[in-house]
Amino acid sequence: MNVYINLPVADLERSRAFFSDLGFGFNETFSDETALAMEIGGNCFAMLLTHQKFAPFTPRPIADATQTTEVLTALQLDSREAVDRLADLALAGGGAEVRDTEDHGWMYGRAFADPDGHIWEPFWMNPETMSKSQ
């Protein structure tokens, strides 16, 4: 099974630059002047769509992600250092910190908003120590 997260964006080139700087790649076969097929990992992708391309998929108005939260996209990474690296790159590239770092010992996470306000939550988790700390 593949997972496609469809997100409206105001400026495709800005989104491409932002996510490229974070290390994400794009499938150019499914990208054009209205859409970017961003490869998140495994079988998971984000379709970054212009508002005009996104609008016909829903009868509802497009949310302003800088004002409301429509989705939280959590990305499990291999280490705390990888979480910090991704979040620091996002902040340096124009993203905004959404909340304080969460450190539960067995789980560590940060959250940032991309330039369109969509919230991304990189996190690391060690399930082996989870049961010991609860």
N, CA, C and O of each residue as an XYZ file, in Angstrom:
536
protein
N       0.846     -1.176      0.000
C       0.000      0.000      0.000
C       0.888      1.234      0.000
O       1.883      1.304      0.721
N       0.515      2.190     -0.810
C       1.181      3.489     -0.832
C       0.310      4.499     -0.105
O      -0.916      4.388     -0.103
N       0.941      5.471      0.503
C       0.235      6.552      1.184
C       0.611      7.861      0.490
O       1.790      8.153      0.287
N      -0.403      8.640      0.133
C      -0.199      9.945     -0.491
C      -0.868     11.000      0.377
O      -2.083     10.969      0.573
N      -0.088     11.918      0.891
C      -0.597     13.037      1.675
C      -0.676     14.214      0.719
O       0.347     14.661      0.201
N      -1.876     14.718      0.480
C      -2.074     15.836     -0.443
C      -2.124     17.130      0.342
O      -2.961     17.292      1.230
N      -1.226     18.055      0.015
C      -1.148     19.326      0.728
C      -1.168     20.490     -0.254
O      -0.410     20.495     -1.223
N      -2.036     21.483     -0.009
C      -2.027     22.668     -0.859
C      -0.863     23.577     -0.488
O      -0.588     23.782      0.695
N      -0.183     24.117     -1.478
C       0.931     25.038     -1.248
C       0.757     26.265     -2.135
O       0.198     26.187     -3.229
N       1.242     27.386     -1.646
C       1.094     28.648     -2.382
C       2.129     28.804     -3.483
O       1.852     29.434     -4.503
N       3.320     28.239     -3.292
C       4.424     28.458     -4.221
C       5.218     27.162     -4.363
O       5.973     26.788     -3.465
N       5.044     26.481     -5.488
C       5.707     25.182     -5.688
C       7.220     25.276     -5.647
O       7.877     24.410     -5.069
N       7.777     26.302     -6.244
C       9.236     26.413     -6.253
C       9.788     26.655     -4.846
O      10.837     26.120     -4.488
N       9.088     27.454     -4.057
C       9.489     27.660     -2.664
C       9.421     26.341     -1.896
O      10.315     26.031     -1.108
N       8.365     25.571     -2.125
C       8.221     24.268     -1.465
C       9.315     23.304     -1.910
O       9.883     22.583     -1.090
N       9.608     23.292     -3.201
C      10.676     22.415     -3.711
C      12.011     22.772     -3.045
O      12.738     21.885     -2.599
N      12.325     24.040     -2.979
C      13.585     24.468     -2.377
C      13.631     24.111     -0.897
O      14.639     23.596     -0.414
N      12.556     24.379     -0.179
C      12.497     24.099      1.253
C      12.710     22.616      1.526
O      13.574     22.251      2.324
N      11.935     21.761      0.873
C      12.012     20.330      1.152
C      13.272     19.690      0.555
O      13.778     18.706      1.095
N      13.772     20.232     -0.535
C      15.058     19.751     -1.069
C      16.169     20.000     -0.061
O      17.028     19.144      0.150
N      16.153     21.163      0.557
C      17.159     21.488      1.570
C      17.072     20.567      2.781
O      18.059     20.379      3.493
N      15.892     19.994      3.017
C      15.725     19.042      4.121
C      16.148     17.626      3.723
O      16.181     16.725      4.561
N      16.469     17.439      2.454
C      16.931     16.139      1.986
C      15.884     15.294      1.284
O      16.155     14.140      0.952
N      14.701     15.831      1.050
C      13.661     15.074      0.360
C      13.867     15.156     -1.147
O      14.342     16.165     -1.668
N      13.505     14.085     -1.832
C      13.571     14.048     -3.279
C      12.177     14.125     -3.876
O      11.174     14.083     -3.163
N      12.132     14.238     -5.186
C      10.858     14.365     -5.899
C      10.823     13.405     -7.071
O      11.833     13.197     -7.743
N       9.668     12.823     -7.315
C       9.466     11.977     -8.475
C       8.976     12.895     -9.593
O       7.825     13.333     -9.595
N       9.864     13.176    -10.537
C       9.542     14.129    -11.605
C       8.488     13.595    -12.570
O       7.827     14.375    -13.256
N       8.325     12.289    -12.629
C       7.292     11.708    -13.494
C       5.909     12.195    -13.094
O       5.042     12.377    -13.949
N       5.696     12.409    -11.796
C       4.393     12.823    -11.292
C       4.385     14.284    -10.838
O       3.518     14.697    -10.069
N       5.343     15.045    -11.312
C       5.435     16.464    -10.970
C       5.289     17.301    -12.235
O       5.713     16.901    -13.319
N       4.685     18.457    -12.073
C       4.575     19.403    -13.183
C       4.432     20.807    -12.597
O       4.789     21.023    -11.439
N       3.927     21.749    -13.356
C       3.805     23.118    -12.875
C       2.688     23.296    -11.844
O       2.532     24.383    -11.287
N       1.905     22.235    -11.584
C       0.819     22.307    -10.595
C       1.016     21.358     -9.420
O       0.274     21.423     -8.440
N       2.014     20.474     -9.510
C       2.174     19.450     -8.477
C       3.623     19.001     -8.352
O       4.365     18.931     -9.332
N       4.000     18.697     -7.107
C       5.300     18.082     -6.827
C       5.051     16.793     -6.062
O       4.374     16.789     -5.034
N       5.601     15.706     -6.570
C       5.474     14.413     -5.902
C       6.703     14.218     -5.018
O       7.752     13.778     -5.489
N       6.565     14.548     -3.737
C       7.689     14.472     -2.807
C       7.772     13.076     -2.204
O       6.784     12.536     -1.706
N       8.972     12.503     -2.260
C       9.205     11.167     -1.721
C       9.589     11.291     -0.253
O      10.653     11.813      0.077
N       8.712     10.804      0.630
C       8.990     10.864      2.061
C       9.823      9.662      2.470
O      10.802      9.812      3.202
N       9.458      8.485      2.018
C      10.209      7.273      2.328
C       9.322      6.055      2.198
O       8.107      6.126      2.387
N       9.948      4.930      1.869
C       9.163      3.709      1.708
C       8.063      3.902      0.694
O       8.319      4.225     -0.466
N       6.855      3.705      1.129
C       5.684      3.862      0.263
C       4.871      5.095      0.625
O       3.654      5.113      0.444
N       5.531      6.115      1.131
C       4.835      7.325      1.580
C       5.318      8.532      0.784
O       6.518      8.753      0.621
N       4.354      9.306      0.295
C       4.634     10.461     -0.542
C       3.763     11.637     -0.107
O       2.684     11.445      0.453
N       4.233     12.839     -0.366
C       3.410     14.033     -0.196
C       3.229     14.644     -1.576
O       4.201     14.921     -2.279
N       2.005     14.844     -1.946
C       1.702     15.546     -3.182
C       1.482     17.008     -2.811
O       0.474     17.364     -2.200
N       2.434     17.837     -3.187
C       2.351     19.270     -2.933
C       1.685     19.897     -4.148
O       2.248     19.909     -5.243
N       0.488     20.414     -3.946
C      -0.350     20.863     -5.053
C      -0.644     22.355     -4.957
O      -0.867     22.883     -3.868
N      -0.642     23.033     -6.107
C      -1.080     24.423     -6.101
C      -2.524     24.459     -5.596
O      -3.231     23.453     -5.651
N      -2.946     25.595     -5.115
C      -4.325     25.717     -4.635
C      -5.323     25.396     -5.748
O      -6.355     24.773     -5.502
N      -5.010     25.827     -6.977
C      -5.903     25.569     -8.104
C      -6.016     24.064     -8.391
O      -7.088     23.580     -8.753
N      -4.921     23.335     -8.231
C      -4.929     21.890     -8.466
C      -5.625     21.158     -7.315
O      -6.324     20.169     -7.537
N      -5.433     21.643     -6.094
C      -5.989     21.001     -4.907
C      -7.507     21.186     -4.796
O      -8.222     20.250     -4.437
N      -7.991     22.377     -5.100
C      -9.390     22.758     -4.878
C     -10.422     21.784     -5.447
O     -11.398     21.500     -4.753
N     -10.272     21.258     -6.658
C     -11.308     20.363     -7.191
C     -11.447     19.026     -6.437
O     -12.431     18.312     -6.631
N     -10.481     18.689     -5.590
C     -10.545     17.426     -4.863
C     -11.470     17.468     -3.656
O     -11.776     16.424     -3.079
N     -11.922     18.660     -3.265
C     -12.769     18.771     -2.080
C     -13.805     19.873     -2.265
O     -13.511     20.904     -2.870
N     -15.024     19.663     -1.745
C     -16.028     20.726     -1.806
C     -15.818     21.774     -0.710
O     -16.489     22.807     -0.707
N     -14.905     21.521      0.205
C     -14.658     22.432      1.324
C     -13.593     23.456      0.955
O     -12.773     23.220      0.068
N     -13.611     24.598      1.644
C     -12.560     25.595      1.387
C     -11.198     25.063      1.832
O     -11.109     24.248      2.750
N     -10.164     25.523      1.185
C      -8.806     25.138      1.559
C      -8.456     25.867      2.851
O      -8.601     27.084      2.960
N      -7.994     25.091      3.824
C      -7.626     25.671      5.113
C      -6.356     26.503      4.978
O      -5.453     26.171      4.210
N      -6.311     27.572      5.730
C      -5.085     28.354      5.845
C      -4.301     27.706      6.982
O      -4.602     27.928      8.155
N      -3.302     26.910      6.636
C      -2.569     26.117      7.623
C      -1.770     26.984      8.593
O      -1.268     26.479      9.597
N      -1.646     28.281      8.309
C      -0.987     29.160      9.276
C      -1.957     29.577     10.377
O      -1.540     30.130     11.394
N      -3.255     29.313     10.178
C      -4.281     29.707     11.141
C      -5.000     28.528     11.785
O      -5.474     28.630     12.916
N      -5.082     27.410     11.070
C      -5.763     26.216     11.571
C      -4.854     25.011     11.342
O      -3.922     25.063     10.541
N      -5.140     23.935     12.053
C      -4.364     22.716     11.865
C      -5.259     21.690     11.205
O      -6.271     21.278     11.771
N      -4.884     21.282     10.008
C      -5.673     20.295      9.282
C      -5.080     18.901      9.405
O      -5.786     17.905      9.248
N      -3.785     18.831      9.687
C      -3.117     17.528      9.800
C      -1.777     17.732     10.512
O      -1.157     18.789     10.401
N      -1.347     16.711     11.236
C       0.000     16.672     11.812
C       0.688     15.489     11.159
O       0.240     14.353     11.308
N       1.773     15.740     10.437
C       2.474     14.675      9.739
C       3.715     14.303     10.542
O       4.694     15.048     10.578
N       3.656     13.135     11.188
C       4.758     12.665     12.026
C       5.685     11.777     11.196
O       5.237     10.897     10.461
N       6.987     12.030     11.332
C       8.005     11.286     10.587
C       8.937     10.605     11.580
O       9.700     11.281     12.271
N       8.888      9.278     11.662
C       9.770      8.559     12.579
C      11.163      8.448     11.973
O      11.338      7.935     10.868
N      12.151      8.939     12.719
C      13.535      8.928     12.271
C      14.354      7.983     13.137
O      13.868      7.488     14.154
N      15.603      7.731     12.733
C      16.439      6.714     13.364
C      17.126      7.144     14.652
O      17.626      6.293     15.387
N      17.164      8.443     14.945
C      17.895      8.886     16.131
C      17.436     10.274     16.553
O      16.793     10.994     15.790
N      17.773     10.627     17.768
C      17.531     11.986     18.254
C      18.282     12.989     17.386
O      17.759     14.053     17.055
N      19.501     12.641     17.026
C      20.322     13.524     16.212
C      19.672     13.788     14.853
O      19.736     14.901     14.331
N      19.048     12.759     14.289
C      18.358     12.927     13.002
C      17.153     13.850     13.160
O      16.850     14.638     12.263
N      16.468     13.756     14.291
C      15.344     14.653     14.572
C      15.843     16.090     14.628
O      15.277     16.976     13.987
N      16.902     16.318     15.395
C      17.447     17.669     15.518
C      17.960     18.197     14.184
O      17.752     19.364     13.852
N      18.625     17.343     13.427
C      19.169     17.754     12.130
C      18.048     18.227     11.204
O      18.154     19.289     10.591
N      16.971     17.438     11.101
C      15.859     17.797     10.217
C      15.170     19.073     10.699
O      14.907     19.975      9.904
N      14.880     19.149     11.985
C      14.192     20.330     12.515
C      15.064     21.579     12.376
O      14.563     22.645     12.017
N      16.353     21.457     12.656
C      17.250     22.614     12.520
C      17.344     23.086     11.073
O      17.364     24.288     10.810
N      17.402     22.146     10.137
C      17.411     22.514      8.716
C      16.119     23.231      8.334
O      16.137     24.227      7.611
N      15.004     22.711      8.831
C      13.709     23.333      8.531
C      13.658     24.764      9.055
O      13.211     25.671      8.352
N      14.112     24.963     10.281
C      14.084     26.304     10.867
C      15.025     27.244     10.119
O      14.688     28.407      9.895
N      16.191     26.754      9.736
C      17.152     27.572      8.992
C      16.637     27.910      7.599
O      17.012     28.933      7.027
N      15.770     27.045      7.048
C      15.269     27.242      5.690
C      13.955     27.983      5.595
O      13.357     28.040      4.521
N      13.491     28.552      6.694
C      12.257     29.329      6.630
C      11.079     28.707      7.343
O       9.992     29.285      7.351
N      11.266     27.540      7.943
C      10.204     26.932      8.734
C      10.088     27.637     10.077
O      10.939     28.451     10.437
N       9.037     27.321     10.812
C       8.807     27.931     12.120
C       8.622     26.844     13.171
O       7.945     25.843     12.932
N       9.228     27.048     14.333
C       9.062     26.085     15.428
C       7.629     26.186     15.936
O       7.112     27.282     16.157
N       6.994     25.029     16.119
C       5.586     24.998     16.507
C       5.427     24.879     18.019
O       4.523     25.483     18.597
N       6.292     24.111     18.656
C       6.216     23.929     20.107
C       7.585     23.519     20.618
O       8.500     23.243     19.842
N       7.707     23.484     21.926
C       8.966     23.083     22.541
C       9.286     21.631     22.221
O       8.396     20.832     21.931
N      10.569     21.303     22.278
C      11.026     19.921     22.105
C      10.392     19.049     23.184
O      10.280     19.458     24.339
N       9.981     17.850     22.796
C       9.424     16.886     23.745
C      10.436     15.769     23.945
O      10.866     15.134     22.982
N      10.815     15.530     25.194
C      11.773     14.474     25.517
C      11.204     13.630     26.649
O      11.166     14.056     27.803
N      10.763     12.428     26.298
C      10.193     11.507     27.277
C      11.172     10.383     27.613
O      10.791      9.388     28.229
N      12.409     10.541     27.216
C      13.396      9.489     27.436
C      13.338      8.448     26.335
O      14.291      8.293     25.572
N      12.249      7.749     26.251
C      12.057      6.703     25.240
C      11.559      7.267     23.905
O      11.597      6.594     22.875
N      11.086      8.533     23.951
C      10.612      9.178     22.734
C      11.063     10.636     22.766
O      11.018     11.297     23.803
N      11.496     11.116     21.611
C      12.026     12.471     21.477
C      11.449     13.068     20.203
O      11.479     12.428     19.152
N      10.927     14.276     20.283
C      10.356     14.866     19.079
C      10.365     16.371     19.075
O      10.436     17.026     20.115
N      10.293     16.892     17.887
C      10.183     18.326     17.654
C       9.088     18.541     16.616
O       8.626     17.591     15.984
N       8.683     19.777     16.448
C       7.651     20.079     15.458
C       7.964     21.418     14.796
O       8.359     22.382     15.452
N       7.776     21.446     13.477
C       7.971     22.696     12.743
C       6.882     22.831     11.692
O       6.301     21.846     11.235
N       6.622     24.076     11.322
C       5.694     24.365     10.238
C       6.512     24.716      9.001
O       7.495     25.454      9.083
N       6.099     24.184      7.862
C       6.762     24.538      6.605
C       6.304     25.946      6.198
O       5.475     26.533      6.893
N       6.812     26.496      5.106
C       6.431     27.867      4.731
C       4.936     28.073      4.484
O       4.462     29.209      4.516
N       4.181     26.991      4.235
C       2.739     27.118      4.058
C       1.976     26.884      5.356
O       0.748     26.972      5.377
N       2.694     26.584      6.444
C       2.054     26.388      7.735
C       1.731     24.946      8.085
O       1.243     24.679      9.184
N       1.989     24.005      7.177
C       1.727     22.591      7.468
C       2.702     22.113      8.534
O       3.895     22.406      8.465
N       2.198     21.380      9.517
C       3.030     20.957     10.639
C       3.613     19.572     10.393
O       2.902     18.625     10.058
N       4.925     19.484     10.569
C       5.685     18.245     10.425
C       6.303     17.934     11.786
O       6.835     18.824     12.450
N       6.231     16.678     12.196
C       6.714     16.268     13.506
C       7.746     15.154     13.396
O       7.383     13.980     13.469
N       9.027     15.488     13.223
C      10.040     14.435     13.252
C      10.188     13.925     14.684
O      10.217     14.712     15.631
N      10.280     12.603     14.836
C      10.436     12.031     16.166
C      11.269     10.763     16.106
O      11.389     10.123     15.061
N      11.841     10.415     17.248
C      12.579      9.166     17.435
C      11.926      8.457     18.604
O      11.509      9.090     19.574
N      11.840      7.136     18.506
C      11.222      6.358     19.568
C      11.990      5.058     19.748
O      12.387      4.417     18.775
N      12.194      4.677     21.009
C      12.807      3.404     21.342
C      11.776      2.582     22.107
O      11.656      2.736     23.322
N      11.028      1.709     21.425
C       9.965      0.952     22.085
C      10.489      0.006     23.172
O       9.732     -0.379     24.063
N      11.754     -0.367     23.114
C      12.314     -1.262     24.131
C      12.367     -0.593     25.492
O      12.186     -1.257     26.513
N      12.612      0.707     25.526
C      12.669      1.403     26.808
C      11.333      2.046     27.184
O      11.176      2.554     28.294
N      10.376      2.024     26.259
C       9.075      2.624     26.515
C       8.391      1.968     27.718
O       7.936      2.664     28.626
N       8.317      0.656     27.729
C       7.600     -0.043     28.800
C       8.295      0.135     30.152
O       7.636      0.069     31.189
N       9.592      0.357     30.161
C      10.337      0.532     31.400
C      10.076      1.901     32.022
O      10.183      2.062     33.237
N       9.735      2.883     31.196
C       9.563      4.232     31.717
C       8.118      4.565     32.065
O       7.851      5.631     32.620
N       7.197      3.689     31.755
C       5.780      3.994     32.032
C       5.313      3.357     33.312
O       4.152      3.513     33.691
